[in-house]
């Protein structure tokens, strides 16, 4: 009986310790009350990897990065975005609508350091974090604009080789906010340019995705392994097959040695003919 009691107490003690470890607050390296809520940079269980969280919700990583390693992309959708390098003729001028932890920015600048990048971010805390924690990775090569991305698009005068949109102001997003956005962005692309949209399925209204399909001639899409995000790669004609891009992906991989091999990333994408548009559009909720 005594031995059983000891074993029971040991199990209870281990359970208490494990529970305490799970609920223990992480080490906070940065904290700032921004206009959009409390933003913090915290440590994670993986050495050297830091996470950005909002309003003390430490179970949800808004962004994650590894200092000193611009090739690290910690969120599932991020490697998918890199396939956009195959779809544009040049990468001289880039527009990022939504900065996050600067993950895609750091990756892009690592391989294309001469690219001119305009990074638009509504939250000043995010720009501050990138400048404080990622100076070694990005080397202040980007032009930061602390602006509402929707308003910024209305004032664009130049044209871009690549535009990446990853911005949400409401949760869920309001479809009306995106009215005419994709038409405007299409007109902001250079000939042979590419537009990328990261769509977090629970928050993006179906009408927004439908508008993308109506504005762009050719679209390829891939879903993350957890089925939470769909990355849409949009380019203007003439249409190309997946086989066309396999050669491009292979050649670029040989030239640049990307951390996430482009031929492997490409295999995750489906090139969507008009007959299959509705199949992808209906993956998103109707919302209001």
DAUR-V264911 format. One record per helix or strand of 3 or more residues. SS is the DSSP state (hx for helix, st for strand). FROM is the first residue (numbers start at 1). LEN is the number of residues. If there is no record, write none. Layout:
ss=SS from=FROM len=LEN
ss=SS from=FROM len=LEN
//
This chain:
ss=hx from=2 len=22
ss=st from=28 len=7
ss=st from=37 len=7
ss=st from=49 len=6
ss=st from=63 len=4
ss=hx from=78 len=9
ss=st from=93 len=5
ss=hx from=103 len=9
ss=st from=116 len=5
ss=hx from=124 len=10
ss=hx from=135 len=4
ss=st from=143 len=3
ss=hx from=149 len=6
ss=st from=160 len=6
ss=hx from=175 len=4
ss=hx from=181 len=7
ss=st from=189 len=12
ss=hx from=201 len=3
ss=hx from=206 len=10
ss=st from=218 len=6
ss=st from=229 len=7
ss=hx from=242 len=15
ss=hx from=262 len=5
ss=hx from=274 len=8
//
